[in-house]
């Protein structure tokens, strides 16, 4: 299992928590959609590098 820089497993559920804590609600909705599509739900491992996913989520959040 990949780990985030803060020591948590890189799962959709942990990414959702991080988006919520950072008040990135559009990005959180994107993660919710991925959770709904995943057979493993929140436990689905995110294999994208952390820096790339942060970049994508920040751009989702900044769009209107």
Secondary structure, 3 states (H helix, E strand, C coil): CCECCCCCECEHHHHHHHHHHCCCHHHHHHHHHHHHHCCCHHHCECCCCHHHHHHHHHHHHHCC
